[in-house]
Amino acid sequence: MRSLSNQRVMVTGGAGFIGSHLVDALAVRGPARLVVVDDFFLGNRENLREAQAHYPELEVVEQDAADFDGLRRLFDGKGIDVVFDLATIPLPASLERPLWSSDVIVKLALNVCELCRLGAFRTLVHCSSSEAYGTAQYVPMDEAHPFKAETPYAAAKAAATLLVESYRRTFGIDMTIGRPFNNYGPRQNGRDFSGIIPRVIQRIMRRETPVVFGDGKQTRDYLYAADTARGLVRLYETEEACGQTVNLASGMELSVIEIIEEVSRLMGWKEPPRFERPRPADVRRHCAATEKGKKLLGFVPDVGWKEGIERTVRWYQQHPERLL
């Protein structure tokens, strides 16, 4: 097993939702250096408070990781051993600005691959997305499931994955890919380009009726963000995972209606949701195969759905400013 203790570690997108939970997990593992790179498009410095309490030497650099020259300069001097690549553009942005968001997502992956090829650092852990699979062709969806991207975001994430894999085959870079399914938990963006859970919480806090796009029977496989972070760490620590792609998921299928009903119950909201027209290219069904993660990484979620959503609702109730 590889250890992150005394390693020099960089997290791109480290002030974001999943990224900040990963930085929390890394901060307690005794790295020699821990660097967060974020352009703060959606990232928030407040997300790093807990990590900074555990690791006061945390370095936070405001830098667009899609800018190759700017990113390359960060590797001069003290050096980096491991990069966790989580920088991305959120899916809803690809529906409004498809050209820009797709271009950035591909550049983000390509830049870290090229820097790894050039010897700027040793090991890359890339964060993919279950959106690359599109709607399930079969369930459970294993790592061999074909890419059937529904949105420009999904297509760009698929392209990024193919680039990372190609750099290993062509240049022999040390890489591993984690493919999280739907994440939820504290710190998820609750403003522009927000996900369904913070959006529902926000509407109920405003005494507004939650909205369902489509019939609400579309399903997702949810994983608590701290579990996702732990899975990404395990990908690095497990030498046998080198060169592989691993789903990070619960293996449990939840419908949008079930999600809204549970949030409503926790918040004491009695009225039924309002139904509107389906969103374009919305994935119909997601349910992950988790056997590879269990066997290879020993990964199973620590936080169950009911506990996780309760924690999430409570966090937003304590931090209503994050929904403004």
MARKEVEX-880996 format. One line per 10 residues: number of its first residue (from 1); for each residue x, y, z of N, C-alpha, C. Coordinates in Angstrom, 1 decimal. Example, Ala and Ser with C-alpha at 12.3 -4.5 7.8 and 13.67 -1.06 7.14 Angstrom:
BEGIN
1) 13.2/-5.7/7.8/12.3/-4.5/7.8/13.2/-3.3/7.8  12.8/-2.2/7.1/13.7/-1.1/7.1/12.9/0.0/7.9;
This chain:
BEGIN
1) 0.8/-1.2/0.0/0.0/0.0/0.0/0.9/1.2/0.0  0.5/2.2/-0.9/1.3/3.5/-0.9/0.7/4.4/0.1  1.6/5.2/0.7/1.1/6.2/1.8/1.3/7.6/1.2  0.3/8.4/1.7/0.4/9.9/1.3/1.2/10.6/2.4  1.6/10.0/3.4/2.4/10.6/4.4/3.7/11.1/3.8  4.1/12.3/4.0/5.4/12.9/3.5/5.4/13.1/2.0  4.2/12.9/1.3/4.2/13.2/-0.1/3.8/14.6/-0.3  4.2/15.2/-1.5/3.8/16.5/-1.9/2.6/16.4/-2.8  1.5/16.9/-2.4/0.2/16.6/-3.0/-0.5/17.9/-3.5  -1.0/17.9/-4.7/-1.8/19.0/-5.3/-3.2/18.5/-5.6;
11) -4.2/19.3/-5.3/-5.6/19.0/-5.7/-6.1/20.2/-6.6  -6.4/19.9/-7.8/-7.0/20.9/-8.7/-8.5/20.8/-8.4  -9.1/22.0/-8.3/-10.5/22.1/-7.9/-10.7/21.8/-6.5  -9.7/22.0/-5.7/-9.7/21.6/-4.3/-10.6/22.5/-3.4  -11.0/23.6/-3.8/-11.9/24.4/-3.0/-13.4/24.2/-3.4  -13.6/23.3/-4.3/-15.0/22.9/-4.7/-15.7/21.9/-3.7  -16.8/21.4/-4.2/-17.6/20.5/-3.3/-16.9/19.2/-3.0  -16.6/18.4/-4.0/-15.9/17.2/-3.7/-14.5/17.4/-3.4  -13.9/18.4/-4.1/-12.5/18.7/-3.9/-12.1/19.1/-2.4  -13.0/19.8/-1.8/-12.7/20.3/-0.4/-12.8/19.1/0.6;
21) -13.7/18.2/0.3/-13.8/17.0/1.1/-12.6/16.1/1.0  -12.1/16.1/-0.3/-10.8/15.3/-0.5/-9.7/16.0/0.3  -9.6/17.3/0.2/-8.5/18.1/0.9/-8.6/17.8/2.4  -9.8/17.7/3.0/-10.0/17.3/4.4/-9.4/15.9/4.7  -9.6/15.0/3.8/-9.1/13.6/3.9/-7.6/13.6/3.8  -7.0/14.4/2.9/-5.6/14.5/2.8/-4.9/15.2/3.9  -5.5/16.2/4.5/-4.9/17.0/5.5/-4.5/16.2/6.7  -5.3/15.2/7.0/-5.0/14.4/8.2/-4.1/13.2/8.0  -3.5/13.1/6.7/-2.7/12.0/6.4/-1.2/12.4/6.4  -0.9/13.6/6.9/0.5/14.0/7.1/1.3/14.2/5.8;
31) 0.8/14.9/4.8/1.6/15.1/3.6/2.7/16.1/3.9  3.8/16.0/3.1/4.8/17.0/3.3/4.4/18.4/2.8  3.5/18.4/1.8/3.0/19.6/1.2/1.6/19.3/0.7  0.7/20.3/0.8/-0.6/20.1/0.3/-1.0/21.5/-0.3  -1.3/21.4/-1.6/-1.6/22.6/-2.4/-2.9/22.5/-3.1  -3.8/23.5/-2.9/-5.1/23.6/-3.5/-5.0/24.6/-4.7  -5.4/24.1/-5.9/-5.4/25.0/-7.0/-6.9/25.1/-7.5  -7.4/26.4/-7.5/-8.8/26.6/-7.8/-8.9/28.0/-8.4  -9.8/28.1/-9.4/-10.0/29.5/-10.0/-11.2/30.1/-9.3  -11.9/29.4/-8.4/-13.0/29.9/-7.7/-14.2/30.3/-8.5;
41) -14.3/29.6/-9.7/-15.6/29.7/-10.5/-16.8/29.2/-9.7  -16.6/28.1/-9.0/-17.6/27.6/-8.0/-17.0/27.3/-6.7  -15.7/27.2/-6.6/-15.0/26.9/-5.3/-15.2/28.0/-4.3  -15.0/27.7/-3.1/-15.3/28.7/-2.0/-14.2/28.5/-0.9  -13.5/29.5/-0.5/-12.5/29.4/0.5/-13.0/28.9/1.8  -14.3/29.2/2.1/-14.9/28.7/3.3/-14.9/27.2/3.4  -14.9/26.5/2.2/-14.9/25.1/2.2/-13.6/24.5/2.7  -12.5/25.3/2.8/-11.2/24.8/3.3/-10.9/25.0/4.7  -11.9/25.6/5.5/-11.6/25.9/6.9/-11.2/24.7/7.7  -11.9/23.6/7.5/-11.7/22.4/8.3/-10.3/21.8/8.0;
51) -9.9/21.8/6.7/-8.6/21.3/6.3/-7.5/22.2/6.9  -7.7/23.5/6.8/-6.7/24.4/7.4/-6.5/24.3/8.9  -7.6/23.9/9.6/-7.4/23.7/11.0/-6.6/22.5/11.3  -6.7/21.5/10.5/-5.8/20.2/10.6/-4.4/20.4/10.0  -4.3/21.3/9.0/-3.1/21.4/8.3/-2.8/22.9/8.0  -2.3/23.6/9.0/-2.2/25.1/8.8/-1.3/25.5/7.7  -0.4/24.6/7.2/0.5/24.9/6.1/-0.2/24.8/4.7  -1.5/24.5/4.7/-2.2/24.4/3.4/-1.9/25.6/2.5  -1.6/25.3/1.3/-1.3/26.4/0.3/-2.5/26.4/-0.6  -3.1/27.6/-0.8/-4.3/27.8/-1.6/-3.8/28.8/-2.7;
61) -3.9/28.3/-4.0/-3.4/29.2/-5.1/-4.6/29.4/-6.0  -4.9/30.7/-6.3/-6.0/31.0/-7.3/-5.4/30.9/-8.7  -5.8/29.9/-9.4/-5.2/29.7/-10.7/-6.1/28.8/-11.5  -6.3/29.2/-12.8/-7.1/28.4/-13.7/-6.3/27.2/-14.2  -6.7/26.0/-13.8/-5.9/24.8/-14.2/-6.0/24.5/-15.7  -6.9/25.2/-16.4/-7.0/25.1/-17.9/-6.0/25.9/-18.6  -5.3/26.8/-17.9/-4.2/27.6/-18.4/-2.9/26.8/-18.2  -2.4/26.2/-19.3/-1.2/25.3/-19.2/0.0/26.0/-18.6  0.4/27.2/-19.1/1.6/27.8/-18.6/1.4/28.3/-17.2  0.2/28.8/-16.8/0.0/29.2/-15.4/0.1/28.0/-14.5;
71) -0.5/26.9/-14.9/-0.4/25.6/-14.1/1.0/25.1/-14.0  1.7/25.1/-15.1/3.1/24.6/-15.1/4.0/25.3/-14.1  3.8/26.6/-14.0/4.6/27.4/-13.1/4.5/27.0/-11.6  3.3/26.4/-11.3/3.1/26.0/-9.9/4.0/24.8/-9.5  4.5/24.1/-10.5/5.3/22.9/-10.2/6.8/23.2/-10.0  7.2/24.5/-10.2/8.6/24.9/-10.0/8.8/25.1/-8.5  10.0/24.9/-8.1/10.4/25.2/-6.7/10.3/24.0/-5.8  9.3/23.9/-4.9/9.2/22.9/-3.9/8.8/21.5/-4.5  8.2/21.5/-5.6/7.9/20.2/-6.3/6.6/19.6/-5.8  6.0/18.7/-6.6/4.8/17.9/-6.4/5.0/16.5/-6.7;
81) 4.5/15.6/-5.9/4.6/14.1/-6.2/3.3/13.6/-6.8  2.1/14.0/-6.3/0.9/13.5/-6.6/-0.1/14.6/-7.0  -0.9/14.4/-8.0/-2.0/15.3/-8.4/-3.3/14.6/-8.4  -4.2/15.1/-7.6/-5.6/14.7/-7.6/-6.4/15.7/-8.5  -6.9/15.2/-9.6/-7.4/16.2/-10.7/-8.9/16.2/-10.6  -9.5/17.2/-9.9/-10.9/17.3/-9.7/-11.5/18.6/-10.3  -10.7/19.4/-10.9/-11.2/20.6/-11.5/-12.1/20.3/-12.7  -13.3/21.0/-12.7/-14.2/20.7/-13.8/-15.1/21.9/-13.9  -16.0/21.8/-14.9/-17.1/22.8/-15.1/-18.4/22.0/-14.8  -19.4/22.5/-14.1/-20.6/21.7/-13.8/-21.5/21.4/-15.0;
91) -22.2/20.3/-14.9/-23.1/19.9/-16.0/-24.0/21.0/-16.4  -24.8/21.6/-15.5/-25.7/22.6/-16.0/-25.1/23.8/-16.9  -23.8/24.1/-16.6/-23.2/25.1/-17.4/-23.0/24.7/-18.9  -22.9/23.4/-19.1/-22.7/22.9/-20.5/-24.0/23.0/-21.3  -25.2/23.2/-20.6/-26.4/23.4/-21.3/-26.6/24.9/-21.7  -25.9/25.8/-21.0/-25.9/27.2/-21.4/-24.7/27.6/-22.2  -23.6/27.1/-21.9/-22.3/27.5/-22.6/-21.6/26.2/-23.0  -22.1/25.4/-24.0/-21.5/24.1/-24.3/-20.1/24.2/-24.9  -19.8/25.2/-25.8/-18.5/25.3/-26.4/-17.5/25.6/-25.3  -17.7/26.6/-24.5/-16.7/26.9/-23.5/-16.5/25.8/-22.5;
101) -17.6/25.3/-21.9/-17.5/24.3/-20.9/-16.8/23.0/-21.4  -17.1/22.6/-22.6/-16.5/21.4/-23.1/-15.0/21.6/-23.3  -14.7/22.7/-23.9/-13.3/23.1/-24.1/-12.5/23.1/-22.8  -13.0/23.7/-21.8/-12.3/23.8/-20.5/-12.1/22.4/-19.9  -13.2/21.6/-19.9/-13.1/20.3/-19.3/-12.0/19.4/-19.9  -11.9/19.5/-21.2/-10.9/18.7/-21.9/-9.5/19.2/-21.6  -9.3/20.6/-21.6/-8.0/21.2/-21.3/-7.6/20.9/-19.9  -8.5/20.8/-19.0/-8.1/20.5/-17.6/-7.4/19.2/-17.5  -8.0/18.2/-18.1/-7.4/16.8/-18.1/-6.1/16.8/-18.9  -6.2/17.4/-20.1/-5.0/17.3/-21.0/-3.8/18.0/-20.3;
111) -4.0/19.1/-19.6/-2.9/19.8/-19.0/-2.2/19.0/-17.9  -2.9/18.3/-17.1/-2.3/17.5/-16.0/-1.6/16.3/-16.6  -2.2/15.7/-17.7/-1.6/14.6/-18.3/-0.2/15.0/-18.9  -0.2/16.1/-19.6/1.0/16.6/-20.3/2.1/16.9/-19.2  1.7/17.5/-18.1/2.7/17.8/-17.1/3.2/16.5/-16.4  2.4/15.5/-16.3/2.9/14.3/-15.8/3.8/13.6/-16.8  3.5/13.7/-18.1/4.4/13.2/-19.1/5.8/13.9/-19.1  5.7/15.2/-18.8/7.0/15.9/-18.8/7.8/15.8/-17.5  7.2/15.0/-16.5/7.9/14.8/-15.3/7.7/15.8/-14.2  6.7/16.6/-14.4/6.4/17.7/-13.3/6.0/17.0/-12.0;
121) 5.3/15.9/-12.1/4.9/15.1/-10.9/4.9/13.6/-11.3  4.7/12.8/-10.3/4.8/11.3/-10.5/3.5/10.6/-10.8  2.5/10.9/-10.0/1.2/10.1/-10.0/0.0/11.0/-10.2  -0.9/10.6/-11.1/-2.1/11.3/-11.4/-3.3/10.5/-10.9  -4.2/11.0/-10.1/-5.5/10.4/-9.8/-6.6/11.3/-10.4  -7.2/10.9/-11.5/-8.2/11.7/-12.2/-9.6/11.4/-11.8  -10.4/12.4/-11.6/-11.8/12.2/-11.2/-12.7/12.3/-12.4  -13.3/11.2/-12.8/-14.2/11.2/-14.0/-15.6/11.4/-13.5  -16.6/11.0/-14.2/-18.0/11.1/-13.8/-18.9/10.0/-14.4  -19.9/9.6/-13.7/-20.8/8.6/-14.2/-21.6/9.2/-15.4;
131) -21.7/10.5/-15.5/-22.4/11.1/-16.6/-21.9/10.6/-18.0  -20.6/10.2/-18.0/-20.0/9.8/-19.3/-20.7/8.5/-19.8  -21.3/7.7/-18.9/-22.0/6.5/-19.3/-23.3/6.8/-19.9  -23.9/8.0/-19.6/-25.3/8.3/-20.1/-26.3/7.4/-19.4  -27.5/7.3/-20.0/-28.5/6.5/-19.4/-28.1/5.0/-19.4  -28.4/4.3/-18.4/-28.0/2.9/-18.2/-28.4/2.1/-19.4  -27.5/1.4/-20.1/-27.8/0.4/-21.1/-28.1/-1.0/-20.5  -27.6/-1.1/-19.2/-27.9/-2.3/-18.4/-27.5/-1.9/-17.0  -28.1/-2.6/-16.0/-27.8/-2.4/-14.6/-27.5/-3.7/-13.9  -26.6/-3.7/-12.9/-25.8/-2.5/-12.5/-24.7/-2.1/-13.6;
141) -24.4/-0.9/-13.6/-23.4/-0.3/-14.6/-22.0/-0.5/-14.2  -21.3/-1.4/-14.8/-19.9/-1.7/-14.4/-19.0/-0.8/-15.2  -17.7/-0.9/-14.9/-16.7/0.0/-15.6/-16.5/-0.2/-17.1  -17.1/-1.3/-17.6/-17.0/-1.6/-19.0/-18.3/-1.1/-19.7  -19.2/-0.4/-19.0/-20.4/0.1/-19.6/-20.0/1.1/-20.7  -20.6/1.1/-21.8/-20.2/2.0/-22.9/-20.5/3.5/-22.6  -19.7/4.4/-23.2/-20.0/5.8/-23.0/-21.1/6.2/-24.0  -22.2/6.7/-23.4/-23.4/7.1/-24.2/-23.8/8.5/-23.7  -22.9/9.5/-23.9/-23.0/10.8/-23.3/-24.3/11.5/-23.8  -25.0/12.0/-22.8/-26.3/12.7/-23.1/-26.1/14.2/-23.3;
151) -25.1/14.8/-22.6/-24.9/16.3/-22.6/-23.5/16.6/-23.1  -23.2/17.8/-23.4/-21.8/18.2/-23.7/-20.9/18.0/-22.5  -21.4/18.2/-21.3/-20.6/17.9/-20.1/-20.2/16.5/-20.1  -21.1/15.6/-20.3/-20.8/14.1/-20.3/-19.9/13.7/-21.4  -20.0/14.3/-22.6/-19.1/14.0/-23.7/-17.7/14.5/-23.4  -17.6/15.7/-22.8/-16.3/16.2/-22.4/-15.6/15.4/-21.3  -16.4/14.9/-20.3/-15.8/14.1/-19.3/-15.4/12.7/-19.9  -16.1/12.2/-20.8/-15.7/11.0/-21.5/-14.4/11.2/-22.3  -14.3/12.3/-23.0/-13.1/12.6/-23.7/-11.9/12.8/-22.8  -12.2/13.4/-21.7/-11.1/13.6/-20.7/-10.6/12.2/-20.2;
161) -11.5/11.3/-19.9/-11.1/9.9/-19.5/-10.3/9.3/-20.6  -10.7/9.4/-21.8/-10.0/8.7/-22.9/-8.6/9.3/-23.1  -8.5/10.6/-22.9/-7.1/11.3/-22.9/-6.2/10.7/-21.8  -6.7/10.6/-20.6/-5.9/10.1/-19.5/-5.5/8.7/-19.8  -6.4/7.9/-20.3/-6.0/6.5/-20.6/-5.0/6.4/-21.7  -5.2/7.3/-22.7/-4.2/7.3/-23.8/-2.8/7.7/-23.4  -2.7/8.6/-22.4/-1.4/9.0/-22.0/-0.7/7.9/-21.2  -1.5/7.0/-20.6/-0.9/5.8/-19.9/-0.4/4.9/-21.0  -1.2/4.6/-22.0/-0.8/3.6/-23.0/0.3/4.1/-23.9  0.3/5.4/-24.2/1.3/5.9/-25.1/2.6/6.3/-24.4;
171) 2.5/6.9/-23.2/3.7/7.5/-22.5/4.0/6.8/-21.2  3.1/5.9/-20.7/3.4/5.2/-19.5/3.2/6.0/-18.2  2.4/7.0/-18.2/2.2/7.8/-17.0/1.5/6.9/-15.9  1.8/7.3/-14.7/1.3/6.6/-13.5/-0.1/7.2/-13.2  -1.2/6.6/-13.6/-2.5/7.2/-13.4/-3.5/6.2/-12.9  -4.5/6.7/-12.3/-5.7/6.0/-11.9/-6.9/6.9/-12.1  -8.1/6.3/-12.4/-9.3/7.0/-12.6/-10.4/6.6/-11.6  -10.9/7.5/-10.9/-12.1/7.3/-10.1/-13.3/7.8/-10.8  -14.4/7.0/-10.9/-15.6/7.5/-11.6/-16.7/7.5/-10.5  -16.9/8.7/-9.9/-18.0/8.8/-8.9/-19.3/8.9/-9.6;
181) -20.3/8.3/-9.0/-21.7/8.5/-9.4/-22.2/9.8/-8.7  -23.5/10.0/-8.5/-24.0/11.3/-8.0/-23.6/11.6/-6.6  -22.9/12.7/-6.4/-22.5/13.1/-5.0/-23.5/14.0/-4.4  -23.5/14.0/-3.1/-24.4/14.9/-2.3/-23.7/15.1/-0.9  -24.1/16.1/-0.2/-23.5/16.4/1.1/-23.3/17.9/1.3  -22.7/18.2/2.5/-22.4/19.6/2.8/-21.5/20.2/1.8  -21.6/21.5/1.5/-20.8/22.3/0.7/-21.1/22.2/-0.8  -22.1/21.4/-1.2/-22.4/21.3/-2.6/-23.0/22.7/-3.0  -22.6/23.1/-4.2/-23.0/24.5/-4.7/-24.5/24.6/-4.6  -25.0/25.7/-4.0/-26.4/25.8/-3.9/-26.9/27.1/-4.6;
191) -26.0/27.6/-5.5/-26.4/28.8/-6.2/-26.5/28.5/-7.7  -25.7/29.2/-8.5/-25.8/28.9/-10.0/-25.3/27.5/-10.2  -26.0/26.8/-11.2/-25.6/25.5/-11.6/-25.7/24.5/-10.5  -26.6/24.6/-9.6/-26.7/23.7/-8.4/-27.4/22.4/-8.8  -27.2/21.4/-7.9/-27.8/20.1/-8.1/-29.1/20.0/-7.4  -29.8/18.9/-7.6/-31.2/18.8/-7.2/-31.3/18.9/-5.7  -30.5/18.3/-4.9/-30.7/18.3/-3.4/-30.5/19.7/-2.9  -29.5/20.5/-3.1/-29.5/21.9/-2.6/-30.6/22.7/-3.2  -31.0/22.4/-4.4/-32.1/23.2/-5.0/-33.4/23.0/-4.3  -33.7/21.7/-3.9/-34.9/21.4/-3.2/-34.9/22.0/-1.8;
201) -33.7/21.9/-1.1/-33.6/22.5/0.2/-33.8/24.0/0.1  -33.2/24.6/-0.9/-33.3/26.1/-1.0/-34.8/26.5/-1.2  -35.5/25.8/-2.0/-36.9/26.1/-2.3/-37.8/26.0/-1.0  -37.5/24.9/-0.3/-38.3/24.7/0.9/-38.0/25.7/2.0  -36.7/26.1/2.1/-36.3/27.1/3.0/-37.0/28.5/2.7  -37.3/28.7/1.4/-37.9/29.9/1.0/-39.5/29.8/1.0  -39.9/28.6/1.4/-41.4/28.3/1.5/-41.9/28.2/0.1  -41.1/27.7/-0.9/-41.6/27.6/-2.3/-41.7/26.1/-2.6  -42.6/25.7/-3.5/-42.8/24.3/-3.8/-41.6/23.7/-4.6  -41.1/22.6/-4.2/-40.0/21.9/-5.0/-40.5/21.6/-6.4;
211) -39.6/21.6/-7.3/-39.9/21.4/-8.7/-39.3/20.0/-9.2  -40.1/19.3/-9.9/-39.7/18.0/-10.5/-39.7/18.3/-12.0  -38.6/18.0/-12.7/-38.5/18.1/-14.1/-38.7/16.7/-14.7  -39.8/16.6/-15.5/-40.2/15.3/-16.0/-41.1/14.6/-15.1  -41.1/13.3/-15.1/-42.1/12.5/-14.3/-41.5/12.2/-12.9  -40.2/12.5/-12.7/-39.6/12.2/-11.4/-39.2/10.8/-11.2  -39.4/9.9/-12.1/-39.0/8.5/-12.0/-37.6/8.2/-12.4  -36.9/9.2/-13.0/-35.5/9.0/-13.3/-34.7/8.8/-12.0  -33.7/7.9/-12.1/-33.0/7.4/-10.9/-31.5/7.9/-10.9  -31.0/7.9/-9.7/-29.6/8.2/-9.5/-29.0/7.3/-8.4;
221) -27.7/7.2/-8.5/-27.0/6.4/-7.4/-26.2/7.4/-6.6  -26.6/7.7/-5.4/-26.0/8.7/-4.6/-24.9/8.2/-3.7  -23.9/9.0/-3.6/-22.7/8.7/-2.6/-22.4/10.0/-1.9  -22.3/9.9/-0.6/-21.9/11.0/0.3/-20.5/11.5/-0.1  -20.3/12.8/-0.2/-19.1/13.4/-0.7/-17.9/12.9/0.1  -18.0/12.8/1.4/-16.8/12.4/2.2/-16.4/10.9/1.9  -17.4/10.1/1.5/-17.1/8.7/1.0/-16.4/8.8/-0.3  -16.8/9.7/-1.2/-16.1/9.8/-2.5/-14.7/10.2/-2.3  -14.4/11.1/-1.3/-13.1/11.6/-1.0/-12.2/10.4/-0.5  -12.8/9.6/0.3/-12.1/8.4/0.9/-11.8/7.4/-0.2;
231) -12.7/7.3/-1.2/-12.5/6.4/-2.3/-11.3/6.9/-3.2  -11.3/8.2/-3.4/-10.2/8.7/-4.2/-8.8/8.5/-3.5  -8.8/8.7/-2.2/-7.6/8.4/-1.5/-7.2/7.0/-1.6  -8.1/6.1/-1.5/-7.9/4.6/-1.6/-7.3/4.3/-3.0  -7.8/5.0/-4.0/-7.3/4.8/-5.4/-5.8/5.0/-5.4  -5.3/6.0/-4.8/-3.9/6.3/-4.7/-3.1/5.2/-3.9  -3.7/5.0/-2.7/-3.0/4.1/-1.8/-2.9/2.6/-2.2  -3.8/2.2/-3.1/-3.8/0.8/-3.6/-3.0/0.7/-4.9  -1.8/0.2/-4.7/-0.9/0.0/-5.9/-1.6/-0.8/-7.0  -2.4/-1.8/-6.7/-3.0/-2.6/-7.7/-4.0/-1.9/-8.6;
241) -4.4/-0.7/-8.1/-5.4/0.1/-8.9/-4.7/0.9/-10.0  -3.4/1.0/-10.0/-2.7/1.8/-10.9/-3.1/1.4/-12.4  -3.4/2.4/-13.2/-3.8/2.2/-14.6/-5.3/1.8/-14.7  -6.0/1.7/-13.7/-7.4/1.2/-13.8/-8.4/2.3/-13.5  -9.7/2.0/-13.9/-10.8/2.9/-13.6/-11.7/2.2/-12.7  -12.2/2.9/-11.7/-13.0/2.3/-10.6/-14.3/3.1/-10.3  -15.5/2.5/-10.4/-16.7/3.2/-10.0/-16.6/3.5/-8.5  -17.1/4.7/-8.1/-17.2/5.0/-6.7/-18.7/5.3/-6.5  -19.4/4.4/-5.8/-20.9/4.6/-5.8/-21.4/3.7/-4.6  -22.7/3.9/-4.4/-23.4/3.1/-3.4/-24.0/1.8/-3.9;
251) -24.3/1.7/-5.2/-25.0/0.6/-5.7/-26.5/0.6/-5.4  -27.0/1.7/-4.9/-28.4/1.8/-4.6/-29.1/2.9/-5.5  -30.2/2.5/-6.0/-30.9/3.3/-7.0/-32.0/4.1/-6.3  -32.1/5.4/-6.5/-33.1/6.3/-5.9/-33.7/7.1/-7.0  -35.0/7.3/-7.0/-35.7/8.1/-7.9/-35.7/9.6/-7.4  -35.9/10.5/-8.4/-35.9/11.9/-8.0/-37.1/12.2/-7.1  -38.2/11.5/-7.3/-39.4/11.7/-6.4/-39.0/11.2/-4.9  -38.3/10.1/-4.8/-37.9/9.6/-3.5/-37.0/10.6/-2.8  -36.1/11.2/-3.6/-35.1/12.2/-3.0/-35.9/13.4/-2.5  -36.8/13.9/-3.3/-37.6/15.1/-2.9/-38.5/14.8/-1.7;
261) -39.1/13.6/-1.7/-39.9/13.2/-0.5/-39.1/13.1/0.8  -37.9/12.6/0.7/-37.1/12.5/1.9/-36.7/13.9/2.4  -36.2/14.7/1.5/-35.9/16.1/1.9/-37.1/16.8/2.5  -38.2/16.7/1.9/-39.4/17.3/2.4/-39.8/16.8/3.7  -39.7/15.5/3.9/-40.0/14.9/5.3/-39.1/15.5/6.3  -37.8/15.6/6.1/-36.9/16.1/7.0/-37.1/17.5/7.4  -37.6/18.3/6.4/-37.8/19.7/6.6/-39.3/20.1/6.9  -40.1/19.1/7.1/-41.5/19.3/7.5/-42.3/19.9/6.4  -42.0/19.7/5.2/-42.7/20.3/4.0/-43.8/19.3/3.6  -45.1/19.7/3.6/-46.2/18.8/3.4/-46.7/18.8/1.9;
271) -46.5/19.9/1.2/-47.1/20.0/-0.1/-46.4/19.1/-1.2  -47.1/18.6/-2.1/-46.5/17.8/-3.2/-45.7/18.7/-4.1  -44.7/18.1/-4.8/-43.9/19.0/-5.7/-44.7/19.4/-7.0  -44.2/20.4/-7.7/-44.8/20.8/-8.9/-44.0/20.2/-10.1  -44.7/19.7/-11.1/-44.0/19.0/-12.2/-43.9/20.0/-13.4  -42.7/20.0/-14.0/-42.5/20.8/-15.2/-41.9/20.0/-16.3  -41.7/20.6/-17.4/-41.2/19.8/-18.6/-39.8/19.3/-18.3  -39.5/18.1/-18.8/-38.2/17.5/-18.6/-37.0/18.4/-19.0  -35.9/18.3/-18.4/-34.7/19.0/-18.8/-34.1/18.3/-20.0  -33.4/19.1/-20.9/-32.8/18.4/-22.0/-31.8/17.4/-21.7;
281) -31.8/16.2/-22.4/-30.8/15.2/-22.2/-30.6/14.7/-20.8  -31.7/14.6/-20.0/-31.6/14.2/-18.7/-31.4/12.7/-18.6  -30.4/12.2/-17.9/-30.1/10.8/-17.8/-31.4/10.1/-17.1  -31.8/9.0/-17.7/-33.0/8.4/-17.2/-32.8/7.4/-16.0  -31.6/6.7/-16.1/-31.4/5.7/-15.0/-29.9/5.5/-14.8  -29.6/5.5/-13.5/-28.2/5.2/-13.1/-28.2/4.3/-11.9  -27.5/3.2/-11.9/-27.3/2.3/-10.8/-25.9/1.6/-11.0  -25.0/1.8/-10.1/-23.6/1.4/-10.4/-23.4/-0.1/-9.9  -22.5/-0.7/-10.6/-21.8/-1.9/-10.1/-20.7/-1.5/-9.2  -20.6/-2.1/-8.0/-19.6/-1.6/-7.0/-18.6/-2.7/-6.7;
291) -18.7/-3.9/-7.3/-17.9/-5.0/-7.0/-16.4/-4.7/-7.1  -16.0/-4.0/-8.2/-14.6/-3.8/-8.4/-14.0/-2.9/-7.3  -14.8/-1.9/-6.9/-14.3/-1.0/-5.8/-14.2/-1.8/-4.5  -15.1/-2.7/-4.2/-15.1/-3.5/-3.0/-13.8/-4.4/-3.0  -13.7/-5.1/-4.2/-12.6/-6.1/-4.3/-11.2/-5.5/-4.3  -11.1/-4.4/-5.1/-9.8/-3.8/-5.4/-9.4/-2.9/-4.2  -10.3/-2.1/-3.8/-10.0/-1.0/-2.8/-10.5/-1.3/-1.4  -11.4/-2.3/-1.3/-12.0/-2.5/0.0/-13.0/-1.4/0.3  -13.5/-0.7/-0.8/-14.4/0.5/-0.6/-15.8/0.1/-0.5  -16.4/0.5/0.6/-17.9/0.5/0.7/-18.2/1.8/1.4;
301) -19.4/2.4/1.1/-19.8/3.7/1.8/-19.9/3.6/3.3  -19.4/4.6/4.0/-19.5/4.7/5.4/-20.8/5.3/5.8  -21.4/6.2/5.0/-22.5/7.0/5.3/-23.7/6.5/4.4  -24.8/6.0/5.1/-25.9/5.6/4.3/-26.8/6.7/3.9  -27.7/6.5/3.0/-28.5/7.6/2.4/-29.3/8.4/3.4  -30.0/7.7/4.3/-30.8/8.4/5.2/-30.0/9.3/6.2  -28.9/8.7/6.6/-28.0/9.5/7.5/-27.4/10.7/6.7  -26.9/10.4/5.5/-26.3/11.4/4.7/-27.2/12.6/4.4  -28.4/12.3/4.0/-29.3/13.4/3.6/-29.7/14.2/4.8  -29.8/13.5/6.0/-30.1/14.3/7.2/-29.0/15.2/7.6;
311) -27.8/14.7/7.5/-26.6/15.6/7.7/-26.6/16.8/6.7  -26.9/16.5/5.5/-26.9/17.5/4.4/-27.9/18.6/4.7  -29.2/18.2/5.0/-30.2/19.2/5.3/-29.8/20.0/6.5  -29.3/19.4/7.5/-28.9/20.1/8.7/-27.8/21.1/8.4  -26.8/20.7/7.6/-25.7/21.6/7.2/-26.3/22.9/6.5  -27.2/22.7/5.6/-27.7/23.9/4.9/-28.6/24.7/5.8  -29.3/24.1/6.7/-30.0/24.9/7.6/-29.1/25.7/8.5  -27.9/25.2/8.8/-27.0/26.0/9.6/-26.2/27.0/8.8  -26.2/26.8/7.5/-25.4/27.7/6.6/-26.3/28.2/5.4  -27.4/28.9/5.8/-28.4/29.3/4.7/-27.7/30.3/3.7;
321) -26.6/30.9/4.1/-26.0/31.9/3.2/-25.4/31.1/1.9  -25.2/29.8/2.1/-24.7/29.1/0.9/-25.7/28.8/-0.1  -27.0/29.1/0.1/-28.0/29.0/-0.8/-28.5/30.3/-1.4  -27.9/31.4/-1.1/-28.3/32.7/-1.6/-27.8/32.9/-3.0;
